[in-house]
Amino acid sequence: MVDQAGPDTLQLSVAIIDAQEADTSLKAASYVPIPLGLPGAKMATMQTLQHTAGKPPFAGQVTVEGKVTDASTGTLVAAMIDRRVGARKPIIGLFESSTYDAWSDVTEAERYWAEQVRYRFCVRRGDSNCTQASE
């Protein structure tokens, strides 16, 4: 990291375009089984909600865009835009603390992007021990 532009330095700019928290009360309630008298009703409802919203029901999401420029000249080196959506985990999700944290999906996306940027810079430097971002 440097505190002023110079040769062989890059500037990374990132902006969060959209962030939506998860609905934790409904997310947790979605793990409660439906009575046996309504076979398939819960699955049909969850699938309808997913197709309507384009994401798993009650999940959070975040969209970012960013660019990397040569710090000396301002020349664009790379640009990106990405949207990450939380995932609904199997029944074990009921017991995970992230199910009850409204911003956990956004936090997980930010962790992923940070690891991805680190990995790509590592590869560009030619290092041999670069660790890919984990999903």
Beta strands, then each sheet from edge to edge (+ up, - down):
strand 1: 10-20
strand 2: 61-70
strand 3: 76-85
sheet 1: 1+ 2- 3+
end
